[in-house]
Amino acid sequence: MSELLSNVIRHVAERRCYLRIVRIGGEVTVQVFDRSRKLPVIGEAPEWDAETGRGLWMLREMATRFGCEHTCHCDGKIVWFSCDLHGDPR
């Protein structure tokens, strides 16, 4: 969750955002909505001593599901991840 929120602070001009955490059955989903239309770009495995570029890559690798998309009204984006609460490893 802190990775998604810190990316809003670092990369989005309008820092107001909306955090939603939803649990459905054995899965929890964390979503951050912001006003930027720019979707994050997650590359291949970054260099481990790099100053940037590791956070979302690591989150994507650890989460059960991960994604980002524009909002329905085209006024921003949602970056989200889901984790299986029952410990189902990827």
Protein Blocks (a to p, Z undefined) as FASTA:
>chain_A
ZZmmmmmmmmmmblcdcdddddehjbccdddddfbfbdcdddddddfkbfbhjlmmmmmm
mpmbdcddddfkopaccddddddfklpaZZ
